[in-house]
Amino acid sequence: MNKHIVNILMMLLSWTMVAGASADPPVDALGQKHTDVAEDNTRIMGNRHSRRQLFERETFGGNGRTCLTCHGRKSGTVAPEEAQNRFSANPADPLFVHDGSDDGHGHGVERILEHATILVEIPLPPNVRLADDPTARSVTLRRGIPTTLNTPALDPILMLDGRDPDLETQALDAIHAHFQNTEEPTEEDLQNLAEFQRTSRFFSSPILRKFAHGGPPPELPQGYTDSEKRGRLFFEDRPLASPDQKAGACAVCHSGPMLNQTNQFFPLPVPPGSRFQSVAVSELNAMGNPVRDFIFTNPDGSETLVRSPDPGRALITGDAQSPFFDSVNAFKIPSLWGVRRTAPYFHDNSAKTLEAVAAHYAKFFALISTPPGGGDPALVLTEQDQADIVAYMKLLD
């Protein structure tokens, strides 16, 4: 068929898709009309793919993965149950190739089926070396898949360690690291992938979508049950109250419009608005991930030994001496909007449920509030406290 005729037919097809979408926009699981479906499906002149096709179907000549492989429509991530269901349906699903396998070479799927973590290769800063492999210039770590829910349009900090400066870079790095691509995306491809992730399907609620488009910031829900109302106290911006210091305890790290930054009541000298924090996930290492010795050479020539399964932010900054909120074992504070949809939790997926998250914080608060010489911790989360926190987090859509 004449190439000119083919181009005309393809153009007519794209117009038909747009017209159909505009006439009857579909409704998603939130009951929200996708008024920007036409934008999602519009064929960009000079680009062989629509924005939606780039996200859902394009493999860039790689191992069969697309963005949708790891960033599902409902959660923006992958949970163990989903991985198990997909493996039962199709053991050859692209989720299980490459860094989804146990050894990174396609052999075994035990880790991803149980924990939904993948292998992530992080370059080592010039001043960092591994004690057991001094010539290595990268390290492979086990991490969860960051959710795309609410993040692309509402969070300028990308990836668990903040290593990507923008969505275009994040898309390119993901294609290189996870797709085993043989075709390079164009700048236009990357821009269209970024734009698609700002459309309706990537928000947990209409309120968040309106906020992304200049509307008012979301507000904490009041709560309906007694448990939810008690849980709300933990997320209110207020000084930690005596004698139990519980009210406001969660808000010190989950404040701001997106509930993802520190507030002015942090009990240590942490700047308000900070986005990285250690909550002892690597320190406690509930996952039992391999612990390695990282040797950091400091600006003055001294060395700092960091023993950790994953030093997090320190592997991006090369800094093992900064305060704990932006250094060793620190990770991005996640937004809590839509959190009930985005399990599992923490950078290593060590908390499979919100109940497990609350249980971790009970250990964490007890750890950090126990006097240096011993004695009773100042901040104890009872089982009722934990249930109240979980009840409230489930309201945060």
C-alpha positions as a Markdown table, in Angstrom:
| # | Residue | x | y | z |
|---|---|---|---|---|
| 1 | Met | 0.0 | 0.0 | 0.0 |
| 2 | Asn | 1.2 | 3.5 | -0.8 |
| 3 | Lys | 3.1 | 5.0 | 2.2 |
| 4 | His | 1.2 | 8.2 | 1.8 |
| 5 | Ile | -2.2 | 6.4 | 2.0 |
| 6 | Val | -1.0 | 4.5 | 5.1 |
| 7 | Asn | -0.1 | 7.8 | 6.8 |
| 8 | Ile | -3.5 | 9.2 | 6.0 |
| 9 | Leu | -5.3 | 6.2 | 7.3 |
| 10 | Met | -3.3 | 6.3 | 10.5 |
| 11 | Met | -4.1 | 10.0 | 11.0 |
| 12 | Leu | -7.8 | 9.3 | 10.4 |
| 13 | Leu | -7.7 | 6.5 | 13.0 |
| 14 | Ser | -6.1 | 8.8 | 15.6 |
| 15 | Trp | -8.8 | 11.4 | 14.9 |
| 16 | Thr | -11.5 | 8.8 | 15.4 |
| 17 | Met | -10.0 | 7.7 | 18.7 |
| 18 | Val | -10.0 | 11.3 | 19.9 |
| 19 | Ala | -13.5 | 12.0 | 18.8 |
| 20 | Gly | -14.8 | 8.8 | 20.4 |
| 21 | Ala | -13.0 | 9.6 | 23.7 |
| 22 | Ser | -14.3 | 13.1 | 23.7 |
| 23 | Ala | -17.9 | 12.1 | 23.0 |
| 24 | Asp | -18.1 | 9.6 | 25.8 |
| 25 | Pro | -15.2 | 9.8 | 28.3 |
| 26 | Pro | -14.9 | 6.6 | 30.3 |
| 27 | Val | -15.2 | 6.4 | 34.1 |
| 28 | Asp | -12.5 | 4.8 | 36.2 |
| 29 | Ala | -12.8 | 2.9 | 39.5 |
| 30 | Leu | -13.1 | 6.1 | 41.4 |
| 31 | Gly | -16.2 | 7.2 | 39.4 |
| 32 | Gln | -14.0 | 9.9 | 37.9 |
| 33 | Lys | -14.4 | 10.7 | 34.2 |
| 34 | His | -11.2 | 10.7 | 32.2 |
| 35 | Thr | -11.7 | 14.0 | 30.5 |
| 36 | Asp | -8.1 | 13.9 | 29.3 |
| 37 | Val | -8.4 | 10.5 | 27.6 |
| 38 | Ala | -8.3 | 12.4 | 24.3 |
| 39 | Glu | -5.0 | 13.8 | 25.3 |
| 40 | Asp | -3.8 | 10.3 | 26.4 |
| 41 | Asn | -4.6 | 8.8 | 23.0 |
| 42 | Thr | -3.7 | 11.6 | 20.7 |
| 43 | Arg | -1.1 | 10.5 | 18.2 |
| 44 | Ile | 1.8 | 12.9 | 18.3 |
| 45 | Met | 2.9 | 13.9 | 14.8 |
| 46 | Gly | 6.3 | 12.4 | 14.1 |
| 47 | Asn | 5.9 | 9.9 | 17.0 |
| 48 | Arg | 5.0 | 6.3 | 16.2 |
| 49 | His | 3.1 | 5.9 | 19.5 |
| 50 | Ser | 0.5 | 7.6 | 21.6 |
| 51 | Arg | 1.3 | 8.5 | 25.2 |
| 52 | Arg | -0.8 | 5.6 | 26.5 |
| 53 | Gln | 0.8 | 3.1 | 24.1 |
| 54 | Leu | 4.2 | 4.2 | 25.2 |
| 55 | Phe | 3.4 | 3.4 | 28.8 |
| 56 | Glu | 1.4 | 0.3 | 28.3 |
| 57 | Arg | 2.8 | -1.5 | 25.2 |
| 58 | Glu | 6.2 | -0.2 | 24.1 |
| 59 | Thr | 9.1 | -2.4 | 25.0 |
| 60 | Phe | 11.8 | -0.5 | 23.1 |
| 61 | Gly | 13.0 | -3.7 | 21.7 |
| 62 | Gly | 13.7 | -5.1 | 25.1 |
| 63 | Asn | 12.8 | -8.1 | 27.3 |
| 64 | Gly | 9.0 | -7.7 | 26.9 |
| 65 | Arg | 8.6 | -5.3 | 29.8 |
| 66 | Thr | 6.6 | -2.1 | 29.5 |
| 67 | Cys | 6.1 | 0.6 | 32.1 |
| 68 | Leu | 2.8 | -1.1 | 33.0 |
| 69 | Thr | 4.6 | -4.3 | 33.8 |
| 70 | Cys | 5.7 | -2.9 | 37.1 |
| 71 | His | 3.4 | 0.1 | 37.6 |
| 72 | Gly | -0.2 | -1.4 | 37.7 |
| 73 | Arg | -3.3 | 0.7 | 37.1 |
| 74 | Lys | -4.7 | 0.4 | 40.6 |
| 75 | Ser | -1.7 | 0.7 | 42.9 |
| 76 | Gly | 1.1 | 2.0 | 40.7 |
| 77 | Thr | 3.3 | -0.8 | 41.9 |
| 78 | Val | 3.3 | -4.6 | 42.4 |
| 79 | Ala | 2.4 | -6.5 | 45.5 |
| 80 | Pro | 3.3 | -10.1 | 46.3 |
| 81 | Glu | -0.2 | -11.3 | 45.8 |
| 82 | Glu | -0.3 | -9.8 | 42.3 |
| 83 | Ala | 3.1 | -11.3 | 41.5 |
| 84 | Gln | 1.8 | -14.7 | 42.6 |
| 85 | Asn | -1.3 | -14.4 | 40.5 |
| 86 | Arg | 0.6 | -13.3 | 37.5 |
| 87 | Phe | 3.1 | -16.2 | 37.8 |
| 88 | Ser | 0.2 | -18.7 | 38.1 |
| 89 | Ala | -1.4 | -17.3 | 35.0 |
| 90 | Asn | 1.9 | -17.0 | 33.0 |
| 91 | Pro | 5.3 | -18.0 | 34.4 |
| 92 | Ala | 6.8 | -16.2 | 31.3 |
| 93 | Asp | 5.3 | -12.9 | 32.3 |
| 94 | Pro | 8.0 | -10.2 | 31.7 |
| 95 | Leu | 7.8 | -9.2 | 35.4 |
| 96 | Phe | 9.9 | -12.3 | 36.2 |
| 97 | Val | 12.8 | -11.7 | 33.8 |
| 98 | His | 16.1 | -9.9 | 34.4 |
| 99 | Asp | 16.1 | -8.1 | 37.8 |
| 100 | Gly | 12.8 | -9.7 | 38.7 |
| 101 | Ser | 14.5 | -13.0 | 39.0 |
| 102 | Asp | 16.4 | -14.2 | 42.0 |
| 103 | Asp | 19.9 | -13.9 | 40.5 |
| 104 | Gly | 19.2 | -11.2 | 38.0 |
| 105 | His | 19.7 | -13.6 | 35.1 |
| 106 | Gly | 16.3 | -15.2 | 34.8 |
| 107 | His | 16.8 | -18.0 | 37.3 |
| 108 | Gly | 14.3 | -18.4 | 40.2 |
| 109 | Val | 11.4 | -16.2 | 41.3 |
| 110 | Glu | 11.2 | -16.8 | 45.0 |
| 111 | Arg | 12.1 | -13.3 | 46.1 |
| 112 | Ile | 9.6 | -11.5 | 43.9 |
| 113 | Leu | 6.8 | -13.9 | 44.7 |
| 114 | Glu | 7.3 | -13.5 | 48.4 |
| 115 | His | 8.3 | -9.8 | 48.7 |
| 116 | Ala | 7.7 | -8.2 | 45.2 |
| 117 | Thr | 11.2 | -6.7 | 45.3 |
| 118 | Ile | 13.5 | -6.3 | 42.3 |
| 119 | Leu | 17.2 | -6.0 | 42.0 |
| 120 | Val | 18.4 | -2.4 | 41.6 |
| 121 | Glu | 21.9 | -1.6 | 40.5 |
| 122 | Ile | 23.1 | 1.7 | 42.1 |
| 123 | Pro | 26.4 | 3.3 | 41.0 |
| 124 | Leu | 28.8 | 3.9 | 43.9 |
| 125 | Pro | 29.9 | 7.5 | 44.4 |
| 126 | Pro | 33.7 | 8.0 | 43.7 |
| 127 | Asn | 34.4 | 8.2 | 47.4 |
| 128 | Val | 32.6 | 5.0 | 48.3 |
| 129 | Arg | 33.9 | 1.4 | 48.0 |
| 130 | Leu | 32.7 | -2.0 | 49.2 |
| 131 | Ala | 35.0 | -3.7 | 51.7 |
| 132 | Asp | 34.4 | -7.1 | 50.2 |
| 133 | Asp | 34.9 | -5.9 | 46.6 |
| 134 | Pro | 37.0 | -2.7 | 46.5 |
| 135 | Thr | 37.1 | -2.5 | 42.7 |
| 136 | Ala | 33.3 | -2.6 | 42.3 |
| 137 | Arg | 31.7 | 0.6 | 41.0 |
| 138 | Ser | 28.1 | -0.3 | 41.6 |
| 139 | Val | 26.1 | -2.3 | 44.1 |
| 140 | Thr | 23.0 | -4.4 | 43.6 |
| 141 | Leu | 20.2 | -3.9 | 46.2 |
| 142 | Arg | 16.8 | -5.4 | 46.8 |
| 143 | Arg | 14.1 | -2.7 | 46.6 |
| 144 | Gly | 10.4 | -2.4 | 46.2 |
| 145 | Ile | 8.9 | -0.7 | 43.1 |
| 146 | Pro | 7.9 | 2.9 | 43.8 |
| 147 | Thr | 4.3 | 3.6 | 43.2 |
| 148 | Thr | 3.3 | 6.0 | 40.4 |
| 149 | Leu | 0.0 | 6.9 | 42.2 |
| 150 | Asn | 0.0 | 10.7 | 42.8 |
| 151 | Thr | 3.8 | 10.9 | 42.4 |
| 152 | Pro | 4.4 | 12.1 | 38.9 |
| 153 | Ala | 2.3 | 15.3 | 39.1 |
| 154 | Leu | 2.7 | 16.0 | 42.8 |
| 155 | Asp | 6.1 | 15.0 | 44.0 |
| 156 | Pro | 9.3 | 16.5 | 42.7 |
| 157 | Ile | 11.4 | 13.9 | 44.5 |
| 158 | Leu | 11.5 | 10.8 | 42.4 |
| 159 | Met | 12.7 | 7.3 | 43.3 |
| 160 | Leu | 13.1 | 5.9 | 46.8 |
| 161 | Asp | 16.5 | 7.6 | 47.1 |
| 162 | Gly | 15.7 | 10.7 | 45.1 |
| 163 | Arg | 18.3 | 9.9 | 42.4 |
| 164 | Asp | 16.3 | 11.0 | 39.3 |
| 165 | Pro | 15.7 | 14.8 | 38.9 |
| 166 | Asp | 12.7 | 14.6 | 36.6 |
| 167 | Leu | 10.2 | 12.2 | 35.0 |
| 168 | Glu | 12.0 | 12.2 | 31.7 |
| 169 | Thr | 15.2 | 11.1 | 33.3 |
| 170 | Gln | 13.3 | 8.5 | 35.4 |
| 171 | Ala | 11.7 | 7.0 | 32.4 |
| 172 | Leu | 15.0 | 6.8 | 30.5 |
| 173 | Asp | 16.8 | 5.2 | 33.5 |
| 174 | Ala | 14.0 | 2.7 | 34.0 |
| 175 | Ile | 14.1 | 1.7 | 30.3 |
| 176 | His | 17.9 | 1.3 | 30.5 |
| 177 | Ala | 17.9 | -0.6 | 33.8 |
| 178 | His | 14.8 | -2.8 | 33.5 |
| 179 | Phe | 13.8 | -3.2 | 29.9 |
| 180 | Gln | 17.2 | -4.4 | 28.5 |
| 181 | Asn | 16.3 | -2.2 | 25.5 |
| 182 | Thr | 17.8 | -2.4 | 22.1 |
| 183 | Glu | 16.0 | 0.7 | 20.8 |
| 184 | Glu | 16.6 | 4.1 | 22.4 |
| 185 | Pro | 13.6 | 6.3 | 23.3 |
| 186 | Thr | 13.5 | 9.7 | 21.6 |
| 187 | Glu | 13.3 | 12.9 | 23.6 |
| 188 | Glu | 9.7 | 13.1 | 22.4 |
| 189 | Asp | 9.0 | 9.6 | 23.7 |
| 190 | Leu | 10.3 | 10.5 | 27.2 |
| 191 | Gln | 8.3 | 13.8 | 27.2 |
| 192 | Asn | 5.1 | 11.9 | 26.3 |
| 193 | Leu | 5.7 | 9.3 | 28.9 |
| 194 | Ala | 6.1 | 12.0 | 31.5 |
| 195 | Glu | 2.9 | 13.8 | 30.3 |
| 196 | Phe | 0.9 | 10.6 | 30.4 |
| 197 | Gln | 1.8 | 10.0 | 34.0 |
| 198 | Arg | 0.2 | 13.3 | 34.9 |
| 199 | Thr | -3.2 | 12.3 | 33.5 |
| 200 | Ser | -6.3 | 11.2 | 35.5 |
| 201 | Arg | -5.4 | 7.5 | 36.0 |
| 202 | Phe | -2.4 | 8.4 | 38.2 |
| 203 | Phe | -4.3 | 10.1 | 41.0 |
| 204 | Ser | -5.9 | 8.4 | 43.9 |
| 205 | Ser | -8.9 | 10.9 | 44.1 |
| 206 | Pro | -10.5 | 13.8 | 42.2 |
| 207 | Ile | -9.3 | 16.1 | 45.0 |
| 208 | Leu | -5.6 | 15.2 | 44.4 |
| 209 | Arg | -6.2 | 15.7 | 40.6 |
| 210 | Lys | -7.7 | 19.1 | 41.2 |
| 211 | Phe | -4.8 | 20.0 | 43.5 |
| 212 | Ala | -2.3 | 19.1 | 40.7 |
| 213 | His | -4.2 | 21.5 | 38.4 |
| 214 | Gly | -4.1 | 24.5 | 40.8 |
| 215 | Gly | -6.9 | 23.6 | 43.1 |
| 216 | Pro | -6.9 | 23.8 | 46.9 |
| 217 | Pro | -4.6 | 21.4 | 48.8 |
| 218 | Pro | -6.2 | 18.3 | 50.3 |
| 219 | Glu | -7.2 | 18.5 | 54.0 |
| 220 | Leu | -7.0 | 15.8 | 56.6 |
| 221 | Pro | -10.4 | 14.0 | 56.9 |
| 222 | Gln | -12.1 | 14.4 | 60.3 |
| 223 | Gly | -12.8 | 10.7 | 60.8 |
| 224 | Tyr | -16.1 | 9.1 | 61.5 |
| 225 | Thr | -15.5 | 6.3 | 64.0 |
| 226 | Asp | -14.0 | 6.8 | 67.4 |
| 227 | Ser | -10.9 | 4.9 | 66.2 |
| 228 | Glu | -10.5 | 7.1 | 63.1 |
| 229 | Lys | -10.9 | 10.3 | 65.3 |
| 230 | Arg | -8.2 | 9.0 | 67.7 |
| 231 | Gly | -6.0 | 8.1 | 64.8 |
| 232 | Arg | -6.3 | 11.6 | 63.3 |
| 233 | Leu | -4.5 | 13.1 | 66.4 |
| 234 | Phe | -1.3 | 11.4 | 65.3 |
| 235 | Phe | -1.3 | 13.2 | 62.0 |
| 236 | Glu | -2.2 | 16.7 | 63.3 |
| 237 | Asp | 0.6 | 19.4 | 63.2 |
| 238 | Arg | 1.1 | 20.0 | 66.9 |
| 239 | Pro | 3.9 | 19.9 | 69.4 |
| 240 | Leu | 4.5 | 16.5 | 70.8 |
| 241 | Ala | 2.3 | 16.6 | 73.9 |
| 242 | Ser | 3.1 | 15.4 | 77.4 |
| 243 | Pro | 3.0 | 13.0 | 79.0 |
| 244 | Asp | 2.7 | 10.3 | 76.3 |
| 245 | Gln | 3.9 | 12.5 | 73.4 |
| 246 | Lys | 1.6 | 10.7 | 71.0 |
| 247 | Ala | -0.4 | 13.5 | 69.4 |
| 248 | Gly | 1.4 | 14.7 | 66.4 |
| 249 | Ala | 3.9 | 11.8 | 66.4 |
| 250 | Cys | 3.2 | 10.8 | 62.8 |
| 251 | Ala | 2.9 | 14.4 | 61.5 |
| 252 | Val | 6.6 | 15.2 | 62.3 |
| 253 | Cys | 7.4 | 13.3 | 59.1 |
| 254 | His | 4.1 | 13.2 | 57.3 |
| 255 | Ser | 3.1 | 16.9 | 57.0 |
| 256 | Gly | 2.5 | 19.3 | 54.2 |
| 257 | Pro | -0.2 | 19.1 | 51.5 |
| 258 | Met | 1.0 | 15.6 | 50.4 |
| 259 | Leu | 1.8 | 14.3 | 54.0 |
| 260 | Asn | 5.4 | 13.6 | 52.9 |
| 261 | Gln | 7.6 | 16.1 | 54.6 |
| 262 | Thr | 8.8 | 17.1 | 58.1 |
| 263 | Asn | 7.1 | 19.8 | 60.1 |
| 264 | Gln | 8.3 | 22.4 | 62.6 |
| 265 | Phe | 7.7 | 20.2 | 65.6 |
| 266 | Phe | 10.3 | 17.5 | 64.8 |
| 267 | Pro | 12.0 | 16.8 | 68.2 |
| 268 | Leu | 15.5 | 17.1 | 66.7 |
| 269 | Pro | 17.0 | 19.9 | 64.6 |
| 270 | Val | 15.5 | 18.8 | 61.3 |
| 271 | Pro | 14.6 | 21.6 | 58.9 |
| 272 | Pro | 10.8 | 21.7 | 58.2 |
| 273 | Gly | 10.1 | 20.4 | 54.7 |
| 274 | Ser | 12.8 | 17.8 | 54.7 |
| 275 | Arg | 12.1 | 14.9 | 52.4 |
| 276 | Phe | 14.5 | 12.1 | 53.5 |
| 277 | Gln | 14.5 | 10.3 | 56.8 |
| 278 | Ser | 15.7 | 7.1 | 58.4 |
| 279 | Val | 13.0 | 5.2 | 60.4 |
| 280 | Ala | 15.3 | 2.3 | 61.1 |
| 281 | Val | 14.1 | 0.1 | 58.3 |
| 282 | Ser | 17.7 | -0.7 | 57.1 |
| 283 | Glu | 18.9 | -0.8 | 60.7 |
| 284 | Leu | 16.3 | -3.4 | 61.9 |
| 285 | Asn | 16.5 | -5.2 | 58.5 |
| 286 | Ala | 13.4 | -7.3 | 59.1 |
| 287 | Met | 13.8 | -8.7 | 55.6 |
| 288 | Gly | 17.1 | -10.2 | 56.4 |
| 289 | Asn | 18.7 | -8.7 | 53.3 |
| 290 | Pro | 22.5 | -9.2 | 52.9 |
| 291 | Val | 24.4 | -6.7 | 55.0 |
| 292 | Arg | 27.6 | -5.3 | 53.4 |
| 293 | Asp | 30.3 | -2.9 | 54.6 |
| 294 | Phe | 30.4 | 0.4 | 52.7 |
| 295 | Ile | 33.5 | 2.5 | 53.2 |
| 296 | Phe | 33.0 | 6.3 | 52.7 |
| 297 | Thr | 36.1 | 8.5 | 52.3 |
| 298 | Asn | 35.2 | 11.8 | 53.9 |
| 299 | Pro | 36.4 | 15.3 | 52.6 |
| 300 | Asp | 39.0 | 15.4 | 55.3 |
| 301 | Gly | 40.5 | 12.1 | 54.3 |
| 302 | Ser | 39.1 | 10.1 | 57.2 |
| 303 | Glu | 36.9 | 7.1 | 56.5 |
| 304 | Thr | 33.5 | 6.1 | 57.8 |
| 305 | Leu | 32.4 | 2.5 | 57.8 |
| 306 | Val | 28.7 | 2.0 | 57.1 |
| 307 | Arg | 27.4 | -1.5 | 57.7 |
| 308 | Ser | 23.9 | -1.8 | 56.1 |
| 309 | Pro | 21.8 | -3.8 | 53.7 |
| 310 | Asp | 20.9 | -0.6 | 51.9 |
| 311 | Pro | 22.4 | 2.8 | 52.9 |
| 312 | Gly | 19.8 | 4.6 | 50.8 |
| 313 | Arg | 20.3 | 8.3 | 50.3 |
| 314 | Ala | 24.0 | 8.1 | 51.2 |
| 315 | Leu | 24.7 | 6.2 | 48.0 |
| 316 | Ile | 23.5 | 9.2 | 46.0 |
| 317 | Thr | 25.2 | 12.0 | 48.0 |
| 318 | Gly | 28.3 | 10.1 | 48.9 |
| 319 | Asp | 27.9 | 11.7 | 52.4 |
| 320 | Ala | 28.1 | 9.5 | 55.5 |
| 321 | Gln | 28.5 | 12.4 | 57.9 |
| 322 | Ser | 25.4 | 14.5 | 57.3 |
| 323 | Pro | 22.5 | 14.4 | 59.8 |
| 324 | Phe | 20.5 | 11.2 | 59.8 |
| 325 | Phe | 17.5 | 12.9 | 58.0 |
| 326 | Asp | 19.5 | 13.1 | 54.7 |
| 327 | Ser | 22.3 | 10.6 | 54.9 |
| 328 | Val | 22.9 | 7.0 | 55.9 |
| 329 | Asn | 19.9 | 4.7 | 55.6 |
| 330 | Ala | 17.6 | 7.6 | 54.8 |
| 331 | Phe | 14.9 | 7.2 | 52.2 |
| 332 | Lys | 12.2 | 9.4 | 50.7 |
| 333 | Ile | 9.3 | 10.1 | 53.0 |
| 334 | Pro | 6.3 | 8.8 | 50.9 |
| 335 | Ser | 3.0 | 10.6 | 50.6 |
| 336 | Leu | 0.2 | 9.0 | 52.6 |
| 337 | Trp | -2.6 | 9.9 | 50.1 |
| 338 | Gly | -3.9 | 6.7 | 48.6 |
| 339 | Val | -1.7 | 4.7 | 50.9 |
| 340 | Arg | -4.2 | 1.9 | 51.4 |
| 341 | Arg | -3.8 | 1.1 | 47.7 |
| 342 | Thr | 0.0 | 1.0 | 47.5 |
| 343 | Ala | 1.1 | -1.9 | 49.6 |
| 344 | Pro | 3.7 | -3.2 | 50.3 |
| 345 | Tyr | 5.6 | -0.5 | 52.2 |
| 346 | Phe | 9.1 | 0.9 | 53.0 |
| 347 | His | 11.9 | 0.7 | 50.5 |
| 348 | Asp | 12.5 | -3.0 | 51.0 |
| 349 | Asn | 8.7 | -4.0 | 51.1 |
| 350 | Ser | 9.3 | -5.3 | 54.6 |
| 351 | Ala | 5.8 | -4.2 | 55.7 |
| 352 | Lys | 3.2 | -6.0 | 53.6 |
| 353 | Thr | 0.2 | -4.3 | 55.3 |
| 354 | Leu | -0.7 | -1.1 | 57.0 |
| 355 | Glu | -0.9 | -3.1 | 60.3 |
| 356 | Ala | 2.8 | -4.1 | 59.7 |
| 357 | Val | 3.7 | -0.5 | 59.1 |
| 358 | Ala | 2.1 | 0.5 | 62.5 |
| 359 | Ala | 3.9 | -2.4 | 64.2 |
| 360 | His | 7.2 | -1.2 | 62.8 |
| 361 | Tyr | 6.7 | 2.3 | 64.1 |
| 362 | Ala | 5.8 | 0.9 | 67.5 |
| 363 | Lys | 9.3 | -0.6 | 67.5 |
| 364 | Phe | 10.9 | 2.5 | 66.1 |
| 365 | Phe | 9.3 | 4.9 | 68.6 |
| 366 | Ala | 10.3 | 2.7 | 71.5 |
| 367 | Leu | 13.8 | 2.5 | 70.1 |
| 368 | Ile | 14.4 | 6.2 | 69.7 |
| 369 | Ser | 12.6 | 7.2 | 72.9 |
| 370 | Thr | 14.3 | 4.9 | 75.3 |
| 371 | Pro | 16.8 | 6.8 | 77.6 |
| 372 | Pro | 20.5 | 6.2 | 76.7 |
| 373 | Gly | 21.1 | 4.6 | 80.1 |
| 374 | Gly | 18.0 | 2.4 | 79.8 |
| 375 | Gly | 14.6 | 2.5 | 81.3 |
| 376 | Asp | 11.1 | 2.8 | 79.8 |
| 377 | Pro | 10.6 | 4.4 | 76.4 |
| 378 | Ala | 8.8 | 7.8 | 76.4 |
| 379 | Leu | 6.7 | 7.0 | 73.4 |
| 380 | Val | 4.8 | 3.7 | 73.4 |
| 381 | Leu | 2.3 | 2.8 | 70.7 |
| 382 | Thr | -0.2 | 0.4 | 72.2 |
| 383 | Glu | -2.2 | -2.1 | 70.1 |
| 384 | Gln | -5.1 | 0.3 | 70.2 |
| 385 | Asp | -2.9 | 3.2 | 69.0 |
| 386 | Gln | -1.7 | 1.1 | 66.1 |
| 387 | Ala | -5.3 | 0.1 | 65.2 |
| 388 | Asp | -6.3 | 3.8 | 65.3 |
| 389 | Ile | -3.4 | 4.9 | 63.1 |
| 390 | Val | -4.3 | 2.2 | 60.6 |
| 391 | Ala | -8.0 | 3.1 | 60.6 |
| 392 | Tyr | -7.1 | 6.7 | 59.9 |
| 393 | Met | -4.6 | 5.9 | 57.1 |
| 394 | Lys | -7.3 | 4.0 | 55.3 |
| 395 | Leu | -9.3 | 7.2 | 55.0 |
| 396 | Leu | -6.5 | 9.0 | 53.2 |
| 397 | Asp | -7.7 | 8.8 | 49.6 |
